[in-house]
């Protein structure tokens, strides 16, 4: 009986140690030099009531295009104004309360990401 408990303990320890090693490997895979995402996208305030600010810092995007979608993917009409080179203002005042997606694309096709926000 002691031998079975010992073998179970050793097996659990080996499985746990292997899992910890795999997790550490995952973290190392995205270390600073290997995973450098130059585009910093911030949406604020989130949740929002009247305007959603979209800030794109450290950008490689030449001519960003923003499109608002409802949660099921349909395009929603929203006024989008470029405030300066890195800041966009999206008028969400007339949208119904709920979750929405904002897709940010560039004309070259090298950047395409979608972000979720909530309209109160």
LOFI-490201 format. One record per residue: residue number from 1; residue in three letters; x, y, z of N, C-alpha, C in turn. Coordinates in steps of 0.02 Angstrom, whole numbers, plus 50000, padded with zeros to 5 digits. Example, Ala and Ser with C-alpha at 12.3 -4.5 7.8 and 13.67 -1.06 7.14 Angstrom:
<atoms>
{k 1; r ALA; n.px 50660; n.py 49716; n.pz 50390; ca.px 50615; ca.py 49775; ca.pz 50390; c.px 50660; c.py 49835; c.pz 50390}
{k 2; r SER; n.px 50642; n.py 49888; n.pz 50354; ca.px 50684; ca.py 49947; ca.pz 50357; c.px 50645; c.py 50002; c.pz 50394}
</atoms>
This chain:
<atoms>
{k 1; r UNK; n.px 50041; n.py 49940; n.pz 50000; ca.px 50000; ca.py 50000; ca.pz 50000; c.px 50043; c.py 50063; c.pz 50000}
{k 2; r UNK; n.px 50097; n.py 50062; n.pz 50040; ca.px 50142; ca.py 50119; ca.pz 50041; c.px 50173; c.py 50131; c.pz 49972}
{k 3; r UNK; n.px 50188; n.py 50077; n.pz 49938; ca.px 50220; ca.py 50082; ca.pz 49872; c.px 50172; c.py 50114; c.pz 49822}
{k 4; r UNK; n.px 50108; n.py 50098; n.pz 49825; ca.px 50059; ca.py 50127; ca.pz 49779; c.px 50053; c.py 50202; c.pz 49793}
{k 5; r UNK; n.px 50048; n.py 50221; n.pz 49856; ca.px 50044; ca.py 50292; ca.pz 49874; c.px 50107; c.py 50329; c.pz 49850}
{k 6; r UNK; n.px 50165; n.py 50297; n.pz 49858; ca.px 50228; ca.py 50327; ca.pz 49837; c.px 50228; c.py 50338; c.pz 49761}
{k 7; r UNK; n.px 50208; n.py 50286; n.pz 49724; ca.px 50206; ca.py 50291; ca.pz 49651; c.px 50156; c.py 50344; c.pz 49628}
{k 8; r UNK; n.px 50098; n.py 50349; n.pz 49661; ca.px 50050; ca.py 50400; ca.pz 49644; c.px 50078; c.py 50470; c.pz 49658}
{k 9; r UNK; n.px 50113; n.py 50477; n.pz 49715; ca.px 50143; ca.py 50541; ca.pz 49732; c.px 50195; c.py 50561; c.pz 49680}
{k 10; r UNK; n.px 50239; n.py 50514; n.pz 49662; ca.px 50291; ca.py 50528; ca.pz 49612; c.px 50260; c.py 50545; c.pz 49545}
{k 11; r UNK; n.px 50208; n.py 50507; n.pz 49524; ca.px 50174; ca.py 50521; ca.pz 49461; c.px 50143; c.py 50590; c.pz 49460}
{k 12; r UNK; n.px 50110; n.py 50609; n.pz 49515; ca.px 50079; ca.py 50676; ca.pz 49520; c.px 50133; c.py 50730; c.pz 49518}
{k 13; r UNK; n.px 50189; n.py 50719; n.pz 49553; ca.px 50243; ca.py 50767; ca.pz 49554; c.px 50272; c.py 50778; c.pz 49484}
{k 14; r UNK; n.px 50284; n.py 50722; n.pz 49448; ca.px 50312; ca.py 50727; ca.pz 49381; c.px 50263; c.py 50764; c.pz 49335}
{k 15; r UNK; n.px 50199; n.py 50748; n.pz 49340; ca.px 50149; ca.py 50782; ca.pz 49298; c.px 50147; c.py 50856; c.pz 49313}
{k 16; r UNK; n.px 50147; n.py 50874; n.pz 49377; ca.px 50146; ca.py 50944; ca.pz 49397; c.px 50209; c.py 50981; c.pz 49374}
{k 17; r UNK; n.px 50266; n.py 50949; n.pz 49383; ca.px 50329; ca.py 50981; ca.pz 49362; c.px 50330; c.py 50990; c.pz 49286}
{k 18; r UNK; n.px 50306; n.py 50943; n.pz 49249; ca.px 50303; ca.py 50950; ca.pz 49176; c.px 50256; c.py 51005; c.pz 49155}
{k 19; r UNK; n.px 50200; n.py 51012; n.pz 49191; ca.px 50152; ca.py 51066; ca.pz 49176; c.px 50183; c.py 51134; c.pz 49191}
{k 20; r UNK; n.px 50218; n.py 51140; n.pz 49247; ca.px 50251; ca.py 51203; ca.pz 49263; c.px 50303; c.py 51221; c.pz 49211}
{k 21; r UNK; n.px 50340; n.py 51172; n.pz 49188; ca.px 50391; ca.py 51185; ca.pz 49137; c.px 50358; c.py 51208; c.pz 49072}
{k 22; r UNK; n.px 50302; n.py 51178; n.pz 49053; ca.px 50267; ca.py 51198; ca.pz 48991; c.px 50242; c.py 51269; c.pz 48998}
{k 23; r UNK; n.px 50215; n.py 51286; n.pz 49056; ca.px 50190; ca.py 51354; ca.pz 49066; c.px 50246; c.py 51404; c.pz 49062}
{k 24; r UNK; n.px 50303; n.py 51388; n.pz 49092; ca.px 50360; ca.py 51434; ca.pz 49089; c.px 50383; c.py 51442; c.pz 49017}
{k 25; r UNK; n.px 50382; n.py 51387; n.pz 48979; ca.px 50401; ca.py 51391; ca.pz 48908; c.px 50354; c.py 51437; c.pz 48870}
{k 26; r UNK; n.px 50290; n.py 51435; n.pz 48885; ca.px 50242; ca.py 51479; ca.pz 48853; c.px 50258; c.py 51552; c.pz 48869}
{k 27; r UNK; n.px 50275; n.py 51566; n.pz 48931; ca.px 50291; ca.py 51635; ca.pz 48950; c.px 50354; c.py 51658; c.pz 48915}
{k 28; r UNK; n.px 50404; n.py 51615; n.pz 48911; ca.px 50466; ca.py 51634; ca.pz 48878; c.px 50457; c.py 51647; c.pz 48804}
{k 29; r UNK; n.px 50409; n.py 51612; n.pz 48774; ca.px 50397; ca.py 51619; ca.pz 48702; c.px 50378; c.py 51690; c.pz 48684}
{k 30; r UNK; n.px 50347; n.py 51726; n.pz 48731; ca.px 50324; ca.py 51794; ca.pz 48718; c.px 50367; c.py 51846; c.pz 48754}
{k 31; r UNK; n.px 50430; n.py 51831; n.pz 48763; ca.px 50473; ca.py 51879; ca.pz 48797; c.px 50482; c.py 51941; c.pz 48753}
{k 32; r UNK; n.px 50509; n.py 51993; n.pz 48782; ca.px 50509; ca.py 52060; ca.pz 48752; c.px 50535; c.py 52063; c.pz 48680}
{k 33; r UNK; n.px 50588; n.py 52029; n.pz 48664; ca.px 50616; ca.py 52036; ca.pz 48596; c.px 50578; c.py 51995; c.pz 48544}
{k 34; r UNK; n.px 50551; n.py 51938; n.pz 48565; ca.px 50517; ca.py 51895; ca.pz 48516; c.px 50447; c.py 51918; c.pz 48501}
{k 35; r UNK; n.px 50415; n.py 51953; n.pz 48547; ca.px 50346; ca.py 51974; ca.pz 48538; c.px 50341; c.py 52049; c.pz 48548}
{k 36; r UNK; n.px 50355; n.py 52087; n.pz 48497; ca.px 50355; ca.py 52159; ca.pz 48501; c.px 50297; c.py 52185; c.pz 48458}
{k 37; r UNK; n.px 50243; n.py 52202; n.pz 48491; ca.px 50183; ca.py 52225; ca.pz 48455; c.px 50185; c.py 52302; c.pz 48456}
{k 38; r UNK; n.px 50202; n.py 52333; n.pz 48399; ca.px 50214; ca.py 52405; ca.pz 48399; c.px 50151; c.py 52446; c.pz 48407}
{k 39; r UNK; n.px 50093; n.py 52421; n.pz 48389; ca.px 50032; ca.py 52461; ca.pz 48392; c.px 49998; c.py 52454; c.pz 48460}
{k 40; r UNK; n.px 49996; n.py 52509; n.pz 48497; ca.px 49962; ca.py 52509; ca.pz 48562; c.px 49894; c.py 52542; c.pz 48552}
{k 41; r UNK; n.px 49841; n.py 52504; n.pz 48559; ca.px 49773; ca.py 52527; ca.pz 48548; c.px 49739; c.py 52534; c.pz 48616}
{k 42; r UNK; n.px 49711; n.py 52593; n.pz 48629; ca.px 49673; ca.py 52605; ca.pz 48691; c.px 49604; c.py 52632; c.pz 48673}
{k 43; r UNK; n.px 49552; n.py 52603; n.pz 48705; ca.px 49484; ca.py 52627; ca.pz 48698; c.px 49462; c.py 52653; c.pz 48766}
{k 44; r UNK; n.px 49437; n.py 52714; n.pz 48768; ca.px 49415; ca.py 52742; ca.pz 48832; c.px 49363; c.py 52797; c.pz 48820}
{k 45; r UNK; n.px 49319; n.py 52812; n.pz 48864; ca.px 49303; ca.py 52770; ca.pz 48922; c.px 49265; c.py 52708; c.pz 48899}
{k 46; r UNK; n.px 49274; n.py 52655; n.pz 48935; ca.px 49240; ca.py 52592; ca.pz 48918; c.px 49216; c.py 52561; c.pz 48982}
{k 47; r UNK; n.px 49151; n.py 52562; n.pz 48995; ca.px 49094; ca.py 52578; ca.pz 48953; c.px 49088; c.py 52654; c.pz 48940}
{k 48; r UNK; n.px 49053; n.py 52670; n.pz 48887; ca.px 49047; ca.py 52739; ca.pz 48866; c.px 48974; c.py 52759; c.pz 48858}
{k 49; r UNK; n.px 48961; n.py 52824; n.pz 48855; ca.px 48892; ca.py 52849; ca.pz 48848; c.px 48884; c.py 52889; c.pz 48783}
{k 50; r UNK; n.px 48928; n.py 52937; n.pz 48772; ca.px 48921; ca.py 52980; ca.pz 48713; c.px 48976; c.py 52970; c.pz 48661}
{k 51; r UNK; n.px 49039; n.py 52970; n.pz 48682; ca.px 49095; ca.py 52964; ca.pz 48636; c.px 49143; c.py 52911; c.pz 48660}
{k 52; r UNK; n.px 49170; n.py 52873; n.pz 48614; ca.px 49223; ca.py 52825; ca.pz 48628; c.px 49287; c.py 52852; c.pz 48596}
{k 53; r UNK; n.px 49339; n.py 52859; n.pz 48636; ca.px 49403; ca.py 52883; ca.pz 48611; c.px 49446; c.py 52822; c.pz 48593}
{k 54; r UNK; n.px 49475; n.py 52823; n.pz 48535; ca.px 49520; ca.py 52769; ca.pz 48513; c.px 49588; c.py 52800; c.pz 48501}
{k 55; r UNK; n.px 49636; n.py 52780; n.pz 48541; ca.px 49704; ca.py 52806; ca.pz 48536; c.px 49749; c.py 52751; c.pz 48508}
{k 56; r UNK; n.px 49787; n.py 52767; n.pz 48456; ca.px 49834; ca.py 52720; ca.pz 48425; c.px 49904; c.py 52750; c.pz 48433}
{k 57; r UNK; n.px 49942; n.py 52722; n.pz 48480; ca.px 50010; ca.py 52745; ca.pz 48494; c.px 50061; c.py 52697; c.pz 48464}
{k 58; r UNK; n.px 50122; n.py 52721; n.pz 48454; ca.px 50177; ca.py 52681; ca.pz 48430; c.px 50156; c.py 52642; c.pz 48368}
{k 59; r UNK; n.px 50126; n.py 52677; n.pz 48321; ca.px 50091; ca.py 52645; ca.pz 48266; c.px 50132; c.py 52635; c.pz 48203}
{k 60; r UNK; n.px 50121; n.py 52578; n.pz 48171; ca.px 50147; ca.py 52566; ca.pz 48105; c.px 50091; c.py 52571; c.pz 48053}
{k 61; r UNK; n.px 50031; n.py 52588; n.pz 48076; ca.px 49973; ca.py 52593; ca.pz 48032; c.px 49976; c.py 52659; c.pz 47995}
{k 62; r UNK; n.px 49975; n.py 52656; n.pz 47929; ca.px 49980; ca.py 52717; ca.pz 47888; c.px 49915; c.py 52756; c.pz 47886}
{k 63; r UNK; n.px 49860; n.py 52724; n.pz 47866; ca.px 49795; ca.py 52757; ca.pz 47860; c.px 49742; c.py 52712; c.pz 47892}
{k 64; r UNK; n.px 49734; n.py 52717; n.pz 47958; ca.px 49686; ca.py 52672; ca.pz 47991; c.px 49614; c.py 52687; c.pz 47970}
{k 65; r UNK; n.px 49575; n.py 52634; n.pz 47964; ca.px 49504; ca.py 52639; ca.pz 47950; c.px 49467; c.py 52605; c.pz 48007}
{k 66; r UNK; n.px 49420; n.py 52640; n.pz 48038; ca.px 49382; ca.py 52614; ca.pz 48094; c.px 49310; c.py 52601; c.pz 48072}
{k 67; r UNK; n.px 49284; n.py 52543; n.pz 48091; ca.px 49216; ca.py 52524; ca.pz 48075; c.px 49184; c.py 52495; c.pz 48138}
{k 68; r UNK; n.px 49123; n.py 52518; n.pz 48154; ca.px 49088; ca.py 52494; ca.pz 48213; c.px 49038; c.py 52440; c.pz 48191}
{k 69; r UNK; n.px 49037; n.py 52384; n.pz 48229; ca.px 48991; ca.py 52329; ca.pz 48216; c.px 48951; c.py 52315; c.pz 48280}
{k 70; r UNK; n.px 48889; n.py 52290; n.pz 48272; ca.px 48853; ca.py 52267; ca.pz 48330; c.px 48882; c.py 52199; c.pz 48350}
{k 71; r UNK; n.px 48857; n.py 52170; n.pz 48404; ca.px 48887; ca.py 52110; ca.pz 48431; c.px 48879; c.py 52050; c.pz 48385}
{k 72; r UNK; n.px 48831; n.py 52052; n.pz 48338; ca.px 48825; ca.py 51996; ca.pz 48291; c.px 48861; c.py 52008; c.pz 48225}
{k 73; r UNK; n.px 48895; n.py 52065; n.pz 48220; ca.px 48938; ca.py 52077; ca.pz 48163; c.px 48912; c.py 52124; c.pz 48110}
{k 74; r UNK; n.px 48851; n.py 52149; n.pz 48117; ca.px 48825; ca.py 52196; ca.pz 48068; c.px 48857; c.py 52265; c.pz 48076}
{k 75; r UNK; n.px 48871; n.py 52298; n.pz 48020; ca.px 48900; ca.py 52365; ca.pz 48023; c.px 48848; c.py 52414; c.pz 48049}
{k 76; r UNK; n.px 48869; n.py 52456; n.pz 48095; ca.px 48826; ca.py 52506; ca.pz 48127; c.px 48852; c.py 52575; c.pz 48107}
{k 77; r UNK; n.px 48806; n.py 52619; n.pz 48090; ca.px 48825; ca.py 52688; ca.pz 48073; c.px 48845; c.py 52726; c.pz 48136}
{k 78; r UNK; n.px 48905; n.py 52752; n.pz 48136; ca.px 48930; ca.py 52792; ca.pz 48192; c.px 48978; c.py 52843; c.pz 48162}
{k 79; r UNK; n.px 48971; n.py 52906; n.pz 48184; ca.px 49015; ca.py 52959; ca.pz 48160; c.px 49084; c.py 52950; c.pz 48191}
{k 80; r UNK; n.px 49135; n.py 52946; n.pz 48149; ca.px 49204; ca.py 52938; ca.pz 48171; c.px 49244; c.py 52998; c.pz 48147}
{k 81; r UNK; n.px 49274; n.py 53032; n.pz 48196; ca.px 49311; ca.py 53093; ca.pz 48181; c.px 49384; c.py 53084; c.pz 48203}
{k 82; r UNK; n.px 49430; n.py 53102; n.pz 48158; ca.px 49501; ca.py 53099; ca.pz 48176; c.px 49520; c.py 53164; c.pz 48210}
{k 83; r UNK; n.px 49538; n.py 53160; n.pz 48274; ca.px 49556; ca.py 53218; ca.pz 48314; c.px 49627; c.py 53241; c.pz 48299}
{k 84; r UNK; n.px 49673; n.py 53194; n.pz 48296; ca.px 49743; ca.py 53207; ca.pz 48278; c.px 49773; c.py 53144; c.pz 48249}
{k 85; r UNK; n.px 49838; n.py 53142; n.pz 48243; ca.px 49870; ca.py 53085; ca.pz 48209; c.px 49859; c.py 53019; c.pz 48246}
{k 86; r UNK; n.px 49849; n.py 53020; n.pz 48311; ca.px 49842; ca.py 52958; ca.pz 48349; c.px 49775; c.py 52950; c.pz 48385}
{k 87; r UNK; n.px 49730; n.py 52998; n.pz 48379; ca.px 49668; ca.py 52996; ca.pz 48417; c.px 49606; c.py 53001; c.pz 48372}
{k 88; r UNK; n.px 49559; n.py 52955; n.pz 48382; ca.px 49496; ca.py 52956; ca.pz 48347; c.px 49440; c.py 52961; c.pz 48398}
{k 89; r UNK; n.px 49386; n.py 52995; n.pz 48379; ca.px 49327; ca.py 53002; ca.pz 48422; c.px 49268; c.py 52970; c.pz 48386}
{k 90; r UNK; n.px 49235; n.py 52923; n.pz 48418; ca.px 49179; ca.py 52887; ca.pz 48389; c.px 49116; c.py 52907; c.pz 48427}
{k 91; r UNK; n.px 49067; n.py 52936; n.pz 48391; ca.px 49005; ca.py 52958; ca.pz 48422; c.px 48959; c.py 52897; c.pz 48429}
{k 92; r UNK; n.px 48947; n.py 52877; n.pz 48492; ca.px 48905; ca.py 52819; ca.pz 48506; c.px 48840; c.py 52839; c.pz 48541}
{k 93; r UNK; n.px 48830; n.py 52904; n.pz 48548; ca.px 48772; ca.py 52930; ca.pz 48584; c.px 48706; c.py 52903; c.pz 48558}
{k 94; r UNK; n.px 48700; n.py 52894; n.pz 48492; ca.px 48637; ca.py 52872; ca.pz 48462; c.px 48629; c.py 52796; c.pz 48458}
{k 95; r UNK; n.px 48679; n.py 52759; n.pz 48480; ca.px 48675; ca.py 52686; ca.pz 48478; c.px 48635; c.py 52660; c.pz 48538}
{k 96; r UNK; n.px 48602; n.py 52604; n.pz 48528; ca.px 48566; ca.py 52572; ca.pz 48583; c.px 48616; c.py 52545; c.pz 48634}
{k 97; r UNK; n.px 48598; n.py 52542; n.pz 48698; ca.px 48644; ca.py 52514; ca.pz 48747; c.px 48660; c.py 52441; c.pz 48731}
{k 98; r UNK; n.px 48722; n.py 52422; n.pz 48742; ca.px 48744; ca.py 52353; ca.pz 48730; c.px 48817; c.py 52349; c.pz 48711}
{k 99; r UNK; n.px 48838; n.py 52290; n.pz 48690; ca.px 48907; ca.py 52279; ca.pz 48671; c.px 48915; c.py 52290; c.pz 48596}
{k 100; r UNK; n.px 48972; n.py 52319; n.pz 48577; ca.px 48988; ca.py 52333; ca.pz 48508; c.px 49061; c.py 52314; c.pz 48495}
{k 101; r UNK; n.px 49078; n.py 52308; n.pz 48432; ca.px 49146; ca.py 52293; ca.pz 48412; c.px 49170; c.py 52350; c.pz 48367}
{k 102; r UNK; n.px 49233; n.py 52368; n.pz 48375; ca.px 49262; ca.py 52417; ca.pz 48329; c.px 49322; c.py 52383; c.pz 48295}
{k 103; r UNK; n.px 49318; n.py 52381; n.pz 48229; ca.px 49371; ca.py 52351; ca.pz 48189; c.px 49418; c.py 52405; c.pz 48165}
{k 104; r UNK; n.px 49482; n.py 52393; n.pz 48173; ca.px 49533; ca.py 52440; ca.pz 48151; c.px 49575; c.py 52405; c.pz 48098}
{k 105; r UNK; n.px 49578; n.py 52435; n.pz 48039; ca.px 49614; ca.py 52406; ca.pz 47983; c.px 49659; c.py 52459; c.pz 47951}
{k 106; r UNK; n.px 49709; n.py 52436; n.pz 47915; ca.px 49747; ca.py 52484; ca.pz 47874; c.px 49738; c.py 52466; c.pz 47801}
{k 107; r UNK; n.px 49754; n.py 52513; n.pz 47758; ca.px 49743; ca.py 52502; ca.pz 47686; c.px 49788; c.py 52449; c.pz 47656}
{k 108; r UNK; n.px 49847; n.py 52439; n.pz 47685; ca.px 49895; ca.py 52391; ca.pz 47659; c.px 49877; c.py 52319; c.pz 47678}
{k 109; r UNK; n.px 49832; n.py 52311; n.pz 47726; ca.px 49813; ca.py 52244; ca.pz 47749; c.px 49862; c.py 52212; c.pz 47797}
{k 110; r UNK; n.px 49908; n.py 52251; n.pz 47823; ca.px 49957; ca.py 52223; ca.pz 47870; c.px 49933; c.py 52226; c.pz 47942}
{k 111; r UNK; n.px 49879; n.py 52263; n.pz 47956; ca.px 49852; ca.py 52267; ca.pz 48024; c.px 49776; c.py 52261; c.pz 48021}
{k 112; r UNK; n.px 49749; n.py 52215; n.pz 48060; ca.px 49677; ca.py 52206; ca.pz 48064; c.px 49660; c.py 52176; c.pz 48131}
{k 113; r UNK; n.px 49629; n.py 52216; n.pz 48175; ca.px 49609; ca.py 52192; ca.pz 48240; c.px 49541; c.py 52220; c.pz 48258}
{k 114; r UNK; n.px 49507; n.py 52185; n.pz 48303; ca.px 49441; ca.py 52205; ca.pz 48325; c.px 49440; c.py 52208; c.pz 48401}
{k 115; r UNK; n.px 49407; n.py 52259; n.pz 48428; ca.px 49404; ca.py 52270; ca.pz 48500; c.px 49332; c.py 52278; c.pz 48521}
{k 116; r UNK; n.px 49316; n.py 52255; n.pz 48582; ca.px 49248; ca.py 52258; ca.pz 48608; c.px 49241; c.py 52318; c.pz 48655}
{k 117; r UNK; n.px 49183; n.py 52352; n.pz 48651; ca.px 49168; ca.py 52405; ca.pz 48700; c.px 49094; c.py 52401; c.pz 48716}
{k 118; r UNK; n.px 49076; n.py 52435; n.pz 48770; ca.px 49006; ca.py 52435; ca.pz 48792; c.px 48979; c.py 52506; c.pz 48791}
{k 119; r UNK; n.px 48919; n.py 52512; n.pz 48764; ca.px 48884; ca.py 52576; ca.pz 48763; c.px 48829; c.py 52572; c.pz 48816}
{k 120; r UNK; n.px 48829; n.py 52620; n.pz 48863; ca.px 48777; ca.py 52621; ca.pz 48915; c.px 48719; c.py 52662; c.pz 48894}
</atoms>
